[in-house]
């Protein structure tokens, strides 16, 4: 905004400059002020760049998709469970607060895409005393519609007893409102639930009595991990379906009709646009008195409709009176003769046109020998003999019929198809003038050797005489320009 203001100010000054040099000085002054302004904003730009880098490192969480959230004390096995369920590679260490930010992983269940969020560990302390790392987990639990998987360490290797873990669960329980919750007892490969003392087992049974499922799992031996995930996904899916079924549909409040309110100005505008349309001739609009500087009354004739009706009647009478007499009796003898001669001329022209098409059309060309064979037919042979006076009757030509053929004795003959009449193809021209194959190979070798110089010069053929470099550098470069010596 400030740079745009400076540019507008100096553009205004340039309009009143008296020379190009003055314009150049104004431009330099404007650019100097802009650079100085940018230098002052340097720390702000650095801070924005750090914010951009931090935002780019944040995970892309989709708040509307199916989500599972892992929460609990630090070092209870949340990251290990996420690495087991997904292909994520979250750092796992034996000390607390290894995970300092939210991590997102994805997996497929029932042909649907799910995301699982690994949150930093939460300590059992008031909300005011929690640090930024813990508040990330609290924010995710508060704002995301997801299934909550509360992880507990049965072996108590996380430096927190089961009583403390259940106390933390009760303290953050308001964040689980309207969310399916499940408790995962991790590290059962070290100690089983049945091996716990009666006091701790009663605490877990109390959770189960409040309709909170408690599942034993082990991220090391993978025992119970998949059933734990399946139960959580099914519970979240059932809740999402139930929420959709309970969505409210608007119902009519009473029997009153409440049409849409359209202001009168908007209606007038739409009607004005309709009046301007030319495809509504029946609609009567107000005719203005003055239009484009002309008085409309000067161009109106009161008798225009009567004149138009009279014109239509006159045109109809004229068409009825016009009768074309095509009778031949109206023509005299000379005109009839001319008409007949014209018809003969047209007929003759058509015949010449057809003969020209038949004579000039090129058909398939065959050799004379094969053409003669095609023309030798029995009908043509009979006509030629009859014209010579030779008597060819059925009695004399009996030996050419099938009845006079000798009977076949022995096995039946296999009669194949007669060979087709094909013209003999002429040999290629490069072989036609050579006596034998040895000479042909020798000629081909000589041709290849003769083509080598052209290929060496990268020419397209014998006729390629293109000069790619009209002025070679070694011929047109020298040191002295004044005298005879034009070479180095």
C-alpha positions in Angstrom: 0.0 0.0 0.0 2.8 2.4 0.9 4.8 1.6 -2.2 1.7 2.1 -4.4 1.1 5.5 -2.7 4.7 6.5 -3.5 4.4 5.4 -7.1 1.2 7.4 -7.6 2.8 10.5 -6.0 5.8 10.4 -8.3 3.8 9.7 -11.4 1.8 12.8 -10.7 5.1 14.8 -10.4 6.3 13.3 -13.7 3.4 14.8 -15.6 4.8 18.3 -14.8 8.4 17.6 -15.6 10.0 19.7 -18.3 12.6 17.2 -19.6 13.5 13.5 -19.8 16.4 14.1 -17.4 14.0 15.5 -14.8 11.8 12.3 -15.3 14.9 10.2 -14.7 15.7 12.0 -11.5 12.1 11.6 -10.3 12.3 7.8 -11.1 15.5 7.4 -9.1 14.1 9.3 -6.2 10.9 7.1 -6.2 13.0 3.9 -6.3 15.2 5.1 -3.5 12.2 5.8 -1.3 10.7 2.3 -2.1 14.0 0.5 -1.3 14.3 2.4 2.0 10.7 1.5 2.9 11.4 -2.2 2.2 14.6 -2.1 4.4 12.5 -0.8 7.3 10.1 -3.7 6.8 13.0 -6.2 6.9 12.3 -7.6 10.4 8.6 -8.0 9.6 9.4 -10.0 6.4 11.8 -12.2 8.4 9.0 -12.9 10.9 6.5 -13.7 8.2 9.0 -16.1 6.6 9.5 -17.9 9.9 5.7 -18.2 10.3 5.4 -19.5 6.7 8.1 -22.2 7.4 6.4 -23.1 10.7 3.0 -23.5 9.0 4.5 -25.6 6.2 5.9 -28.0 8.8 2.5 -28.4 10.5 0.5 -31.5 9.6 -2.4 -31.2 7.3 -5.3 -32.3 9.4 -8.7 -32.7 7.7 -11.3 -31.8 10.4 -14.2 -33.4 8.4 -12.8 -36.9 7.7 -12.9 -39.9 10.0 -10.3 -39.4 12.7 -8.9 -41.3 15.7 -7.0 -39.3 18.4 -4.4 -40.9 20.7 -4.0 -39.2 24.1 -2.6 -40.0 27.6 0.4 -39.6 29.8 3.8 -39.2 28.2 5.7 -42.4 27.3 2.6 -44.7 27.5 3.0 -46.0 23.9 0.9 -43.6 21.8 3.6 -43.2 19.1 4.3 -46.9 19.0 0.6 -47.6 18.4 0.6 -45.1 15.6 3.7 -46.6 13.9 1.9 -50.0 14.2 -1.4 -48.9 12.6 0.1 -46.7 9.9 3.2 -46.3 7.8 4.2 -43.2 9.8 7.7 -43.1 11.4 7.2 -41.2 14.6 10.2 -41.0 16.9 10.0 -43.4 19.9 12.3 -42.9 22.9 12.2 -44.2 26.5 12.0 -40.7 28.0 8.9 -38.4 28.3 7.8 -35.8 25.8 9.4 -37.3 22.8 6.5 -36.1 20.8 6.4 -32.3 20.9 3.7 -31.6 18.2 0.8 -33.3 16.4 1.6 -36.1 14.0 -0.9 -37.4 11.4 -1.0 -40.9 9.9 -3.4 -42.5 7.5 -4.8 -46.0 7.1 -7.6 -47.8 5.3 -10.5 -49.6 7.0 -13.5 -51.0 5.1 -12.4 -49.3 1.9 -12.4 -45.9 3.6 -9.6 -43.5 4.4 -9.0 -42.8 8.1 -6.5 -40.4 9.8 -5.0 -41.0 13.2 -3.5 -38.1 15.2 -0.7 -38.7 17.7 -0.8 -35.9 20.4 1.9 -35.0 22.9 1.6 -36.3 26.4 -0.7 -34.6 28.9 0.2 -34.2 32.6 -2.4 -34.1 35.4 -2.4 -30.4 36.3 -4.7 -27.4 36.0 -5.2 -25.9 32.6 -3.4 -22.7 33.5 -0.2 -24.6 34.3 -0.1 -26.6 31.1 2.6 -25.6 28.5 2.2 -25.1 24.8 3.0 -28.7 24.0 0.2 -30.1 26.2 -2.2 -27.5 24.9 -1.9 -28.9 21.4 -3.4 -32.2 22.6 -6.1 -30.4 24.6 -7.0 -28.3 21.5 -7.2 -31.3 19.3 -9.5 -33.1 21.7 -11.7 -30.1 22.1 -12.2 -29.1 18.4 -12.0 -32.3 16.4 -15.0 -34.7 16.0 -13.2 -37.9 16.4 -13.0 -41.2 18.4 -10.7 -40.8 21.4 -8.3 -43.6 22.2 -7.0 -43.1 25.8 -3.7 -45.0 26.3 -2.7 -46.4 29.7 0.5 -48.1 30.8 -0.4 -51.2 32.8 3.2 -51.9 33.7 3.5 -48.3 35.2 6.9 -47.9 33.5 5.9 -44.3 32.5 6.5 -43.2 36.1 2.7 -42.9 36.7 0.5 -45.3 38.5 -2.8 -46.6 37.2 -4.6 -44.5 39.8 -2.9 -41.3 38.4 -3.7 -42.3 34.8 -7.4 -42.9 35.7 -7.4 -39.5 37.6 -6.0 -37.8 34.4 -8.8 -39.5 32.4 -11.4 -38.1 34.7 -9.9 -34.6 34.6 -10.0 -34.4 30.8 -13.3 -36.2 30.5 -15.3 -33.1 29.7 -13.3 -32.9 26.4 -14.7 -36.3 25.4 -18.3 -35.1 25.3 -20.2 -36.5 22.3 -17.2 -38.6 21.2 -16.8 -42.3 21.3 -14.1 -43.1 23.9 -12.0 -46.3 24.3 -9.3 -47.1 26.8 -6.3 -49.1 25.7 -4.2 -51.0 28.3 -0.8 -51.1 26.7 2.3 -53.2 27.5 0.4 -56.4 28.5 3.5 -58.2 27.2 5.1 -57.2 30.6 2.2 -57.6 32.9 -1.4 -58.8 32.2 -4.5 -57.2 33.6 -5.3 -60.4 35.5 -2.0 -60.1 37.3 -2.9 -56.7 38.8 -4.0 -56.4 42.4 -7.7 -56.2 43.2 -7.8 -52.4 43.9 -6.5 -51.6 40.4 -8.8 -54.1 38.8 -11.8 -52.5 40.6 -10.8 -49.1 39.1 -10.8 -50.6 35.6 -14.1 -52.4 36.2 -15.6 -49.0 37.3 -14.6 -47.6 33.9 -16.3 -50.5 32.1 -19.4 -50.1 34.2 -19.7 -46.5 32.7 -19.9 -48.0 29.2 -16.2 -47.2 28.4 -14.6 -50.2 26.6 -11.2 -51.3 28.0 -9.1 -53.3 25.6 -5.7 -55.0 26.3 -3.1 -54.4 23.7 0.6 -54.7 23.1 2.5 -52.6 20.5 5.5 -54.9 20.8 3.8 -58.3 20.2 1.0 -56.6 18.1 -1.6 -58.4 20.3 -5.0 -56.9 20.3 -4.0 -53.9 18.2 -6.2 -54.6 15.2 -9.3 -55.5 17.2 -8.8 -52.3 19.2 -8.6 -50.2 16.0 -11.6 -52.0 14.5 -13.8 -51.4 17.6 -12.9 -47.7 17.6 -13.6 -47.3 13.9 -16.9 -49.1 14.1 -18.0 -46.9 17.0 -17.1 -43.7 15.2 -18.9 -44.8 12.0 -22.1 -45.7 13.9 -22.0 -42.3 15.6 -21.6 -40.4 12.3 -24.4 -42.4 10.7 -26.7 -41.7 13.7 -25.8 -38.0 13.6 -26.8 -37.9 9.9 -30.1 -39.6 10.6 -30.9 -37.2 13.4 -30.3 -34.1 11.3 -33.3 -31.8 11.2 -35.4 -31.2 8.1 -37.2 -27.8 7.8 -41.0 -28.2 8.4 -43.8 -25.7 7.6 -44.5 -23.6 10.7 -48.1 -22.9 9.8 -50.4 -22.8 6.7 -49.5 -19.2 5.8 -48.1 -18.6 2.3 -44.8 -16.6 2.5 -43.8 -15.7 -1.1 -40.5 -14.2 -1.8 -40.4 -10.4 -1.5 -39.2 -8.6 -4.6 -38.9 -4.8 -4.4 -41.0 -2.7 -6.8 -37.8 -1.1 -8.2 -36.5 -4.6 -9.2 -39.8 -5.5 -10.8 -39.9 -2.2 -12.8 -36.4 -2.9 -14.1 -37.3 -6.4 -15.3 -40.5 -5.1 -16.9 -38.6 -2.3 -18.6 -36.2 -4.9 -20.1 -39.2 -7.0 -21.3 -40.7 -4.0 -23.0 -37.6 -3.4 -25.0 -37.7 -6.9 -26.5 -38.8 -7.0 -30.1 -40.3 -10.5 -30.0 -43.5 -9.2 -28.2 -45.4 -7.2 -30.8 -48.8 -7.7 -29.2 -47.7 -6.0 -26.0 -48.8 -2.3 -26.1 -46.2 0.1 -24.9 -46.3 3.9 -24.6 -45.0 5.5 -27.8 -42.8 8.5 -27.0 -43.5 11.9 -28.6 -39.9 12.6 -29.6 -37.5 9.9 -30.7 -33.9 10.7 -31.8 -34.8 14.3 -32.5 -37.9 13.5 -34.6 -41.5 14.1 -33.9 -43.3 10.7 -34.0 -46.6 12.4 -35.1 -45.0 13.5 -38.4 -44.4 9.9 -39.4 -47.8 8.5 -38.5 -50.5 8.1 -41.2 -54.0 7.5 -39.9 -55.1 5.7 -43.1 -52.1 3.3 -43.1 -54.1 0.2 -42.3 -56.8 1.0 -45.0 -54.0 1.6 -47.6 -52.3 -1.7 -46.7 -55.6 -3.6 -47.0 -56.3 -2.0 -50.5 -52.8 -3.0 -51.6 -53.3 -6.6 -50.6 -56.6 -6.7 -52.5 -55.0 -5.2 -55.7 -52.2 -7.8 -55.5 -54.6 -10.6 -55.2 -56.6 -9.4 -58.3 -53.4 -9.0 -60.3 -52.3 -12.6 -59.5 -55.7 -13.9 -60.5 -55.6 -12.1 -63.8 -52.1 -13.3 -64.7 -52.5 -16.6 -66.6 -49.6 -18.1 -68.6 -50.9 -19.9 -71.7 -48.5 -22.7 -72.7 -50.6 -24.1 -75.4 -48.7 -25.2 -78.6 -51.5 -23.8 -80.8 -50.3 -20.3 -80.0 -47.0 -21.0 -81.8 -46.7 -20.7 -85.6 -45.0 -23.2 -87.9 -41.7 -21.4 -88.0 -41.5 -21.3 -84.2 -42.4 -25.0 -84.0 -39.5 -25.9 -86.4 -37.1 -23.9 -84.3 -38.2 -25.6 -81.2 -37.7 -29.1 -82.8 -34.3 -28.1 -84.1 -33.2 -26.9 -80.6 -34.3 -30.2 -79.0 -32.3 -32.2 -81.6 -29.2 -30.0 -80.9 -29.5 -30.6 -77.2 -29.9 -34.3 -77.7 -26.8 -34.4 -79.9 -24.7 -32.5 -77.4 -25.7 -35.0 -74.6 -24.7 -37.9 -76.8 -21.3 -36.3 -77.5 -20.8 -35.7 -73.9 -21.5 -39.3 -73.0 -19.2 -40.6 -75.8 -16.4 -38.3 -74.5 -16.9 -39.7 -71.0 -16.7 -43.3 -72.3 -13.7 -42.7 -74.5 -11.6 -40.6 -72.1 -12.2 -42.7 -68.9 -9.2 -44.7 -68.0 -10.0 -48.2 -66.8 -7.8 -51.0 -65.5 -5.0 -51.7 -68.0 -4.2 -55.4 -68.9 -1.9 -56.9 -71.5 -3.0 -57.5 -75.0 -2.5 -61.3 -74.6 -4.8 -61.5 -71.6 -7.3 -59.1 -73.2 -7.6 -61.4 -76.2 -8.3 -64.4 -73.9 -11.1 -62.5 -72.3 -12.7 -61.6 -75.6 -12.7 -65.3 -76.9 -16.2 -66.4 -76.0 -18.4 -69.1 -77.6 -20.9 -66.5 -78.8 -18.3 -64.5 -80.6 -16.7 -67.6 -82.2 -20.2 -68.7 -83.5 -20.9 -65.3 -85.0 -17.5 -65.1 -86.7 -17.9 -68.6 -88.2 -21.4 -67.8 -89.4 -20.2 -64.6 -91.1 -17.6 -66.8 -93.0 -20.3 -69.2 -94.1 -19.3 -72.2 -91.9 -22.2 -74.2 -90.6 -21.9 -74.6 -86.8 -24.9 -76.5 -85.4 -25.4 -78.5 -82.3 -25.0 -81.7 -84.2 -21.6 -80.7 -85.6 -20.4 -79.3 -82.3 -21.5 -82.3 -80.3 -18.0 -83.3 -79.4 -17.6 -80.0 -77.4 -20.5 -80.8 -75.1 -20.2 -82.7 -71.8 -22.3 -85.6 -73.0 -19.6 -86.7 -75.4 -17.0 -86.9 -72.6 -15.6 -90.3 -71.7 -16.8 -91.8 -68.5 -14.3 -91.7 -65.6 -13.0 -95.1 -64.5 -11.5 -95.9 -61.2 -11.3 -93.3 -58.4 -12.8 -89.9 -58.7 -10.5 -87.2 -59.9 -9.8 -84.1 -57.8 -10.5 -81.1 -59.9 -8.8 -78.0 -58.7 -9.3 -74.3 -59.5 -8.0 -73.2 -62.9 -5.1 -70.8 -62.7 -6.0 -67.1 -62.8 -5.1 -65.0 -65.8 -2.5 -62.6 -64.5 -0.2 -60.4 -66.5 3.5 -61.2 -66.3 5.2 -58.5 -64.2 8.1 -56.8 -65.8 11.5 -57.2 -64.1 12.9 -54.1 -62.3 14.9 -51.7 -64.4 18.1 -52.1 -62.2 18.0 -55.9 -63.0 16.8 -55.8 -66.5 20.1 -54.8 -68.2 22.4 -57.1 -66.2 23.3 -60.6 -67.3 23.6 -62.4 -64.0 23.5 -61.9 -60.2 27.2 -61.5 -59.8 27.2 -58.4 -62.0 24.2 -57.1 -60.1 26.1 -57.3 -56.8 29.1 -55.6 -58.3 27.0 -52.7 -59.6 25.3 -52.3 -56.2 28.7 -52.1 -54.5 29.9 -49.4 -57.0 26.7 -47.5 -56.3 27.2 -47.5 -52.6 30.8 -46.4 -52.9 29.8 -43.5 -55.2 27.2 -42.4 -52.6 29.8 -42.2 -49.8 31.2 -38.7 -50.6 27.6 -37.2 -50.5 27.0 -38.9 -47.2 30.3 -37.6 -45.8 29.3 -34.1 -46.6 25.8 -34.6 -45.1 24.1 -33.8 -48.4 20.6 -34.9 -49.1 21.4 -36.2 -52.6 23.3 -35.5 -55.8 21.4 -32.3 -56.4 22.1 -30.8 -52.9 24.5 -27.9 -53.4 23.6 -25.9 -50.3 26.5 -23.9 -48.7 25.9 -23.8 -45.0 28.7 -21.3 -44.2 29.0 -18.5 -46.7 31.8 -16.7 -44.8 34.2 -19.1 -43.1 35.8 -17.6 -40.1 39.4 -18.6 -41.1 39.0 -16.8 -44.4 37.4 -13.6 -43.2 39.4 -12.8 -40.1 42.5 -10.6 -40.0 44.5 -8.2 -37.9 45.4 -5.3 -40.3 42.6 -3.5 -42.2 44.4 -0.8 -44.1 47.0 -2.5 -46.3 47.7 -5.6 -48.4 48.2 -8.2 -45.6 44.7 -9.4 -44.6 45.9 -12.6 -42.8 47.5 -13.1 -39.4 
